[in-house]
Amino acid sequence: MPELPDVEARKSVLEQYGLGKPVKNVIVRDERILEGVEAASFSRSLKGAEFTSVTRRGKYLLVRTNRNSTLLLHFGMTGDIVYTEKGSPPPPYSRVEFVFDSGSLHYTNMRMIGKVSLFATFGENEIEDISKLGPEPLDRKFTFKRFKEAMSGTKTTVHQALMDQQRIAGIGNIYSDEIAFQAGINPERKVESLSENEMRKLYEKMKWTLRRAIALHAELDSHQDLFIIPHRKKGGTCPKCGTTLKKVTIGGRSSYHCPKCQK
Ligand SMILES: [Zn+2]
């Protein structure tokens, strides 16, 4: 499922192939992915426009246009951005295609969880989904003090608090596990049970994990010795000590941790 580093990778593709050139055509292949806008109106509003910038907020991308509008993309479970050269067939599950002179950008989504919307504004706070989000974990202004504030006032677990989009935006089930692993903290622990030192470790490892994952374009499988993510499966072992990982269900979601390294 696309989380902050995965959405950053999609942002790069959009920036590389979609900025500063006119959208020749917009093809909506499955109208069900659109929210709050009809296919005809969506296509008309974007045909001839140019994408001017791409911003990520949480697990969303906001694509600004030279018509003072914002295209909002959410990727749900299986959403992606795929570029194809001119004349190539559309990739599987292409739901919306933005056609440029040299090729096309596709919003693909196998399971149809996710959405594509268009707003006649640049204002993030005028977009309800975005206005509800907590702070960005990699924002320089998101200090340890603010992290503690964001995590406070809850009886919940470390795993769930990290995933709560209203506390901190962009972290989901997978990266919540990774951050807890890197911090050496059992994800089932209650937030309120963490010492000051453990809280600081969680904060620092949150930043470290997300930065490293972005630098690796969210492809962590080639770094099996460093991350728990490639080992999150039946029989998976801890990359640090070799112990078999423990799978638990927290808030209805599967979470993995090393019973030896994570206290
Ligand atoms: Zn271990």
Residues whose N, C-alpha, C, O or C-beta is under 5 A from the ligand:
A	BS01	ZN	C238 K240 C241 G242 T243 C258 K260 C261
